[in-house]
Amino acid sequence: MYILLTVIHVIVCLFLVIVVLLQSGKAADLAGAFGGMGSQTVFGPRGSATVLSKATTISAILFMLTSLSLSIMATRDGRGSGTLLDKQRPAPVQSRQPAQPGGTVPIGVQPAVDGQKGAPQNINAPVVPNPKSQPKK
């Protein structure tokens, strides 16, 4: 269903582009650019709807409906990509004993050089005492 709707959407897009390009502009000459339209309204004379204008309206409505349907289907099927923060979650560090000042704690890192990621490594980082947590004398 998803592929069929995508094919219909592409066909409607191409048809809409062609129909819009086939229409002639209203007052596209130099006098129309400076307001030399006489006693007509601001947007030009309102004539009867032509076949091309009706086709444009119908194809624009179909374009909006297929776009909306595709976006709803993509989010309901779980095909929508997550955010950048969801993709970059660090691995949780599991410590067996609480960190003591003066000791070390293993930290998991993955080095990267020129955009190429290396193998994950564990590095022992020193634990530094927090001066704010020390009782004042």
Backbone as numpy.savetxt, mean C-alpha at the origin, in Angstrom:
# Nx Ny Nz CAx CAy CAz Cx Cy Cz
-11.92 -18.04 -8.45 -12.74 -16.84 -8.45 -11.88 -15.58 -8.45
-10.77 -15.67 -7.67 -9.87 -14.52 -7.57 -9.22 -14.22 -8.92
-8.82 -15.25 -9.63 -8.17 -15.06 -10.93 -9.18 -14.54 -11.96
-10.39 -15.07 -11.93 -11.43 -14.62 -12.86 -11.75 -13.14 -12.64
-11.87 -12.74 -11.40 -12.16 -11.34 -11.10 -11.00 -10.43 -11.49
-9.77 -10.92 -11.35 -8.60 -10.14 -11.78 -8.59 -9.96 -13.28
-8.92 -11.00 -14.03 -8.97 -10.90 -15.50 -10.06 -9.92 -15.92
-11.22 -10.00 -15.31 -12.31 -9.05 -15.61 -11.88 -7.62 -15.28
-11.19 -7.45 -14.17 -10.73 -6.12 -13.76 -9.75 -5.54 -14.79
-8.84 -6.33 -15.28 -7.87 -5.85 -16.28 -8.58 -5.48 -17.58
-9.54 -6.28 -17.99 -10.29 -5.98 -19.22 -11.07 -4.69 -19.06
-11.72 -4.50 -17.91 -12.48 -3.27 -17.66 -11.54 -2.07 -17.64
-10.35 -2.23 -17.07 -9.37 -1.13 -17.05 -8.98 -0.71 -18.46
-8.66 -1.68 -19.29 -8.27 -1.37 -20.67 -9.42 -0.72 -21.44
-10.64 -1.23 -21.25 -11.80 -0.66 -21.92 -12.04 0.78 -21.47
-11.88 1.04 -20.17 -12.07 2.38 -19.65 -11.05 3.35 -20.22
-9.82 2.94 -20.34 -8.79 3.80 -20.92 -9.11 4.12 -22.37
-9.52 3.12 -23.13 -9.83 3.34 -24.55 -11.04 4.26 -24.71
-12.08 4.05 -23.92 -13.29 4.87 -24.04 -13.01 6.32 -23.66
-12.20 6.53 -22.64 -11.88 7.90 -22.23 -11.05 8.60 -23.31
-10.11 7.88 -23.90 -9.27 8.49 -24.94 -10.03 8.76 -26.23
-11.10 8.02 -26.49 -11.88 8.24 -27.71 -12.79 9.46 -27.63
-13.10 9.92 -26.43 -14.01 11.05 -26.30 -13.32 12.34 -26.72
-14.12 13.22 -27.30 -13.58 14.53 -27.68 -13.77 15.48 -26.50
-12.81 16.37 -26.34 -12.89 17.34 -25.25 -13.89 18.43 -25.56
-14.45 19.02 -24.52 -15.41 20.11 -24.69 -14.65 21.42 -24.53
-14.72 22.28 -25.51 -14.09 23.60 -25.50 -12.60 23.48 -25.24
-11.94 22.67 -26.02 -10.52 22.44 -25.82 -9.67 23.44 -26.59
-10.27 24.40 -27.26 -9.49 25.37 -28.02 -8.98 26.48 -27.09
-8.27 27.43 -27.62 -7.64 28.48 -26.82 -8.67 29.42 -26.20
-9.77 29.69 -26.89 -10.81 30.57 -26.34 -11.48 29.94 -25.13
-11.61 28.62 -25.12 -12.22 27.94 -23.98 -11.34 27.99 -22.75
-10.04 28.07 -22.95 -9.13 28.12 -21.80 -9.23 29.44 -21.06
-9.60 30.53 -21.75 -9.68 31.85 -21.12 -11.12 32.27 -20.86
-12.05 31.37 -20.94 -13.43 31.68 -20.60 -14.20 32.33 -21.73
-13.80 32.17 -22.96 -14.52 32.77 -24.07 -15.63 31.90 -24.57
-16.51 31.49 -23.68 -17.58 30.58 -24.07 -18.92 31.31 -24.22
-18.92 32.59 -24.19 -20.15 33.33 -24.38 -21.05 33.25 -23.17
-22.32 33.06 -23.41 -23.29 33.04 -22.32 -23.54 31.63 -21.80
-22.65 30.71 -22.10 -22.85 29.33 -21.66 -22.41 29.18 -20.20
-22.71 28.05 -19.65 -22.36 27.81 -18.24 -20.86 27.64 -18.09
-20.43 27.54 -16.88 -19.00 27.45 -16.60 -18.38 26.19 -17.18
-19.08 25.10 -17.12 -18.53 23.84 -17.57 -18.92 23.50 -19.02
-19.42 24.42 -19.73 -19.76 24.18 -21.13 -21.21 23.78 -21.30
-21.64 23.65 -22.53 -23.04 23.27 -22.76 -23.29 21.83 -22.35
-24.43 21.60 -21.79 -24.78 20.25 -21.35 -25.64 19.62 -22.43
-25.03 18.76 -23.22 -25.76 18.08 -24.28 -26.29 16.75 -23.79
-26.94 16.03 -24.69 -27.44 14.71 -24.33 -26.27 13.75 -24.20
-26.44 12.74 -23.38 -25.37 11.78 -23.14 -25.15 10.93 -24.39
-23.92 10.85 -24.83 -23.59 10.05 -26.00 -23.32 8.62 -25.57
-23.14 7.78 -26.55 -22.85 6.37 -26.28 -21.52 6.25 -25.53
-20.54 7.09 -25.91 -19.24 7.03 -25.25 -19.31 7.47 -23.79
-20.12 8.48 -23.51 -20.22 8.92 -22.11 -20.95 7.88 -21.26
-21.94 7.21 -21.82 -22.61 6.14 -21.09 -21.67 4.96 -20.86
-20.85 4.63 -21.88 -19.89 3.54 -21.73 -18.83 3.89 -20.69
-18.46 5.16 -20.63 -17.49 5.59 -19.63 -18.06 5.44 -18.23
-19.30 5.84 -18.04 -19.94 5.74 -16.73 -20.06 4.29 -16.28
-20.50 3.43 -17.19 -20.68 2.02 -16.85 -19.34 1.36 -16.55
-18.33 1.65 -17.36 -17.03 1.02 -17.13 -16.37 1.56 -15.86
-16.61 2.82 -15.52 -16.07 3.37 -14.27 -16.72 2.70 -13.07
-18.02 2.45 -13.14 -18.72 1.76 -12.05 -18.21 0.33 -11.92
-18.02 -0.36 -13.05 -17.49 -1.73 -13.01 -16.06 -1.75 -12.46
-15.27 -0.74 -12.82 -13.90 -0.65 -12.30 -13.90 -0.51 -10.79
-14.78 0.35 -10.26 -14.85 0.53 -8.82 -15.33 -0.74 -8.11
-16.31 -1.41 -8.69 -16.83 -2.63 -8.06 -15.79 -3.75 -8.06
-15.08 -3.93 -9.18 -14.06 -4.99 -9.22 -12.89 -4.65 -8.30
-12.52 -3.37 -8.21 -11.44 -2.98 -7.30 -11.83 -3.27 -5.85
-13.03 -2.90 -5.48 -13.51 -3.14 -4.13 -13.59 -4.63 -3.83
-14.11 -5.41 -4.78 -14.23 -6.86 -4.59 -12.87 -7.51 -4.44
-11.90 -7.10 -5.27 -10.56 -7.68 -5.17 -9.89 -7.35 -3.84
-10.09 -6.13 -3.35 -9.47 -5.78 -2.08 -10.12 -6.53 -0.92
-11.41 -6.71 -0.96 -12.09 -7.47 0.09 -11.66 -8.93 0.05
-11.58 -9.52 -1.13 -11.15 -10.91 -1.24 -9.72 -11.10 -0.78
-8.86 -10.14 -1.05 -7.45 -10.26 -0.65 -7.30 -10.21 0.85
-8.08 -9.38 1.52 -7.95 -9.30 2.97 -8.65 -10.45 3.68
-9.71 -10.96 3.15 -10.40 -12.09 3.79 -9.65 -13.39 3.61
-8.98 -13.58 2.50 -8.24 -14.81 2.27 -6.89 -14.82 2.97
-6.53 -13.72 3.57 -5.24 -13.65 4.24 -4.09 -13.43 3.28
-4.37 -13.01 2.08 -3.31 -12.77 1.11 -2.66 -11.41 1.29
-3.27 -10.56 2.11 -2.71 -9.24 2.34 -1.40 -9.36 3.10
-0.42 -8.61 2.71 0.88 -8.69 3.37 0.81 -7.95 4.70
1.60 -8.43 5.65 1.65 -7.79 6.96 2.46 -6.51 6.88
2.52 -5.84 7.99 3.30 -4.61 8.03 4.78 -4.93 8.14
5.59 -3.93 7.96 7.03 -4.12 8.04 7.45 -4.52 9.45
6.75 -4.03 10.45 7.08 -4.39 11.82 6.76 -5.84 12.11
5.72 -6.39 11.48 5.39 -7.80 11.68 6.46 -8.70 11.07
7.07 -8.28 10.00 8.07 -9.09 9.32 9.42 -9.06 10.03
9.69 -8.03 10.81 11.00 -7.84 11.42 10.98 -8.11 12.92
10.25 -9.08 13.37 10.22 -9.39 14.80 11.50 -10.10 15.19
12.17 -9.62 16.23 13.38 -10.31 16.66 13.04 -11.59 17.40
13.95 -12.54 17.35 13.74 -13.80 18.06 13.83 -13.55 19.55
12.93 -14.15 20.33 12.98 -13.91 21.77 14.22 -14.56 22.38
14.84 -13.84 23.30 16.01 -14.35 24.00 15.54 -15.06 25.25
15.95 -16.31 25.39 15.53 -17.08 26.54 16.69 -17.17 27.52
16.51 -16.61 28.67 17.53 -16.63 29.69 17.10 -17.60 30.79
18.02 -18.48 31.17 17.68 -19.48 32.18 17.76 -18.92 33.60
18.62 -17.95 33.79 18.76 -17.36 35.12 18.73 -15.85 34.99
18.30 -15.17 36.03 18.23 -13.71 35.94 19.63 -13.12 35.77
19.70 -12.02 35.03 20.98 -11.37 34.77 21.46 -10.66 36.01
22.70 -10.93 36.36 23.32 -10.30 37.52 24.34 -9.28 37.03
24.44 -8.12 37.66 25.46 -7.15 37.26 26.85 -7.75 37.35
27.64 -7.51 36.32 28.98 -8.07 36.24 29.03 -9.37 35.46
27.90 -10.00 35.20 27.84 -11.24 34.44 27.61 -10.96 32.96
27.27 -12.00 32.21 26.97 -11.85 30.78 25.63 -12.49 30.47
25.03 -12.02 29.38 23.75 -12.52 28.90 23.89 -12.82 27.42
23.44 -14.00 26.95 23.52 -14.27 25.51 22.47 -13.47 24.74
22.92 -12.87 23.65 22.04 -12.09 22.80 22.14 -12.65 21.38
21.01 -12.94 20.74 21.00 -13.44 19.37 21.05 -12.30 18.37
22.03 -12.35 17.44 22.16 -11.33 16.40 22.33 -12.02 15.06
22.01 -11.28 14.00 22.22 -11.76 12.63 22.93 -10.66 11.86
24.23 -10.82 11.62 24.98 -9.76 10.93 24.58 -9.63 9.47
24.73 -8.42 8.93 24.43 -8.17 7.52 25.53 -7.28 6.95
26.06 -7.67 5.79 27.08 -6.89 5.11 26.60 -6.64 3.69
26.48 -5.37 3.30 26.02 -4.97 1.97 24.68 -5.61 1.61
23.78 -5.70 2.57 22.43 -6.21 2.32 22.33 -7.72 2.34
23.45 -8.45 2.51 23.41 -9.91 2.57 23.51 -10.35 4.02
22.53 -11.13 4.45 22.47 -11.55 5.84 23.40 -12.74 6.07
24.06 -12.71 7.21 24.92 -13.82 7.60 24.16 -14.80 8.48
24.90 -15.78 9.02 24.29 -16.78 9.88 24.00 -16.17 11.25
22.89 -16.58 11.88 22.59 -16.07 13.22 23.67 -16.51 14.22
23.99 -15.62 15.15 25.02 -15.90 16.14 24.53 -15.48 17.52
25.10 -16.11 18.55 24.83 -15.71 19.93 26.08 -15.03 20.47
25.91 -13.86 21.03 27.01 -13.09 21.59 26.72 -12.88 23.07
27.75 -13.07 23.89 27.60 -12.82 25.33 27.83 -11.34 25.58
26.79 -10.64 26.04 26.88 -9.21 26.32 27.02 -9.00 27.82
27.89 -8.08 28.24 28.05 -7.84 29.68 26.83 -7.13 30.25
26.52 -7.46 31.48 25.41 -6.82 32.19 25.99 -5.70 33.04
25.52 -4.48 32.80 26.02 -3.31 33.50 24.97 -2.92 34.54
25.39 -2.62 35.77 24.40 -2.23 36.77 23.77 -0.89 36.43
22.49 -0.78 36.69 21.75 0.45 36.44 21.95 1.39 37.62
22.53 2.59 37.37 22.78 3.49 38.51 21.50 3.99 39.16
20.39 4.00 38.47 19.14 4.48 39.05 18.53 3.47 40.01
18.88 2.18 39.83 18.31 1.16 40.69 19.11 0.95 41.96
20.31 1.57 42.04 21.14 1.44 43.23 20.56 2.31 44.36
20.53 1.79 45.55 20.03 2.62 46.69 21.00 3.76 46.99
20.44 4.91 47.29 21.28 6.08 47.62 21.83 5.94 49.02
23.04 6.39 49.17 23.71 6.29 50.47 23.48 7.53 51.30
